[in-house]
Amino acid sequence: MSSVREIMTEDVTCVGEGESITDAASKMRDLEVGALPICGDDDRLKGMITDRDIAIQVVAESKDPTGMRVADLSQGEVVTIGADDSIQELIRTMRDHAVRRVPVIDGHRLIGIVSQADVARNLPEDQVGELVRLISGAPSND
């Protein structure tokens, strides 16, 4: 195992930045995922939306999810990784940005997504706990 391409999930579904929050939540439910990449009309990655974003920024604020667009929750520049980057670079990226899912790009095109679980399934068992600790920011047991 040497590159992100070897462990990523290729079948990734985007939610359009103009779609409603309700549409995004329905896609998450149907796909049984907790996050979706946000894609623009130009098919470029615009961000990520998570079930937590919806819970905190929409439901907890008593906002109307049918009246809000996905673009309303898109924040800043999305953290990505190149398909041919190393697994160690991926782990560093996940740790440095405290993210559990990273869209995989080839040039500017979204070609997959890799999650903490994808990495854990491909690491030796003794390294999985360390991975979780690094990404979550938990203190070491050393």
C-alpha positions as CSV (number, residue, x, y, z in Angstrom):
1,M,0.0,0.0,0.0
2,S,1.6,3.2,-1.1
3,S,-0.9,5.7,-2.5
4,V,-4.2,7.2,-1.6
5,R,-5.6,5.8,-4.9
6,E,-5.2,2.3,-3.6
7,I,-7.5,2.8,-0.6
8,M,-10.0,5.5,-1.6
9,T,-13.6,4.9,-2.3
10,E,-14.2,5.7,-6.0
11,D,-18.0,5.8,-6.1
12,V,-18.5,9.2,-4.6
13,T,-21.8,11.2,-4.9
14,C,-21.8,15.0,-4.8
15,V,-24.5,17.2,-3.7
16,G,-24.9,20.4,-5.8
17,E,-24.2,23.7,-4.1
18,G,-27.7,24.9,-5.2
19,E,-29.5,21.9,-3.7
20,S,-31.5,22.3,-0.5
21,I,-30.2,21.1,2.9
22,T,-33.2,18.7,2.9
23,D,-31.9,17.2,-0.4
24,A,-28.4,16.8,1.1
25,A,-29.8,15.1,4.2
26,S,-31.9,12.8,2.1
27,K,-28.8,11.8,0.0
28,M,-26.9,11.1,3.2
29,R,-29.7,8.9,4.5
30,D,-30.0,7.0,1.2
31,L,-26.3,6.5,0.8
32,E,-25.8,5.8,4.5
33,V,-23.0,8.4,4.8
34,G,-22.3,11.2,7.2
35,A,-20.7,13.6,4.7
36,L,-20.9,14.6,1.1
37,P,-18.7,16.6,-1.2
38,I,-20.3,19.8,-2.5
39,C,-19.8,20.3,-6.3
40,G,-20.5,23.3,-8.3
41,D,-22.1,23.6,-11.7
42,D,-18.6,23.4,-13.1
43,D,-18.1,20.0,-11.5
44,R,-15.4,21.3,-9.3
45,L,-15.3,20.5,-5.6
46,K,-16.6,23.5,-3.6
47,G,-16.6,22.0,-0.1
48,M,-18.0,19.3,2.2
49,I,-21.2,19.1,4.1
50,T,-21.7,16.8,7.1
51,D,-24.6,15.6,9.1
52,R,-23.1,17.5,12.0
53,D,-23.2,20.7,10.0
54,I,-26.9,20.2,9.4
55,A,-27.6,19.4,13.0
56,I,-25.6,22.3,14.5
57,Q,-26.2,25.0,11.9
58,V,-29.7,24.2,10.7
59,V,-31.7,22.1,13.2
60,A,-30.2,23.6,16.4
61,E,-30.7,27.1,15.0
62,S,-34.4,26.3,14.0
63,K,-33.7,27.2,10.4
64,D,-35.8,25.9,7.5
65,P,-33.8,23.2,5.7
66,T,-35.9,23.4,2.6
67,G,-35.2,27.1,2.3
68,M,-31.5,26.8,2.8
69,R,-29.0,25.8,0.1
70,V,-26.0,23.6,0.5
71,A,-23.8,26.5,-0.5
72,D,-25.0,28.3,2.7
73,L,-23.1,25.8,4.8
74,S,-20.0,25.6,2.6
75,Q,-17.1,27.0,4.6
76,G,-13.7,28.2,3.3
77,E,-11.3,26.0,1.3
78,V,-11.9,22.3,1.5
79,V,-9.0,20.0,2.5
80,T,-8.2,17.6,-0.3
81,I,-5.5,15.0,-1.1
82,G,-4.1,14.0,-4.4
83,A,-4.8,10.5,-5.7
84,D,-1.1,9.7,-6.0
85,D,-0.1,11.1,-2.6
86,S,1.3,8.7,0.0
87,I,-0.7,7.2,2.9
88,Q,1.6,9.0,5.3
89,E,0.8,12.3,3.6
90,L,-2.9,11.5,3.9
91,I,-2.5,10.8,7.7
92,R,-0.6,14.0,8.1
93,T,-3.3,15.9,6.3
94,M,-6.1,14.3,8.4
95,R,-4.2,15.0,11.6
96,D,-3.2,18.6,10.7
97,H,-6.7,19.6,9.7
98,A,-8.5,17.3,12.3
99,V,-10.7,15.8,9.5
100,R,-12.0,12.2,9.2
101,R,-12.8,12.3,5.5
102,V,-10.8,13.8,2.7
103,P,-11.9,14.2,-0.9
104,V,-9.4,12.8,-3.4
105,I,-8.7,14.8,-6.5
106,D,-6.8,14.3,-9.7
107,G,-6.0,17.8,-11.0
108,H,-9.2,19.6,-10.1
109,R,-11.5,16.7,-10.7
110,L,-13.0,14.8,-7.7
111,I,-12.3,11.1,-8.2
112,G,-13.0,9.6,-4.7
113,I,-13.0,10.1,-1.0
114,V,-11.0,8.5,1.7
115,S,-12.2,8.1,5.3
116,Q,-10.5,7.4,8.6
117,A,-12.1,3.9,8.3
118,D,-10.5,3.4,4.9
119,V,-7.1,4.2,6.3
120,A,-7.6,2.0,9.4
121,R,-8.7,-1.0,7.3
122,N,-5.4,-0.8,5.4
123,L,-3.0,-0.2,8.3
124,P,-1.3,-2.8,10.4
125,E,-3.5,-3.4,13.5
126,D,-1.0,-1.9,15.9
127,Q,-1.1,1.4,14.0
128,V,-4.9,1.9,13.9
129,G,-5.1,3.2,17.5
130,E,-2.4,5.7,16.8
131,L,-4.2,6.9,13.7
132,V,-7.4,7.5,15.6
133,R,-5.5,9.3,18.3
134,L,-3.7,11.5,15.8
135,I,-6.8,12.5,13.9
136,S,-8.9,13.1,17.0
137,G,-6.2,15.0,18.9
138,A,-6.5,12.7,21.9
139,P,-3.5,12.6,24.2
140,S,-1.1,9.7,23.9
141,N,-1.1,6.8,26.4
142,D,2.7,6.9,26.4
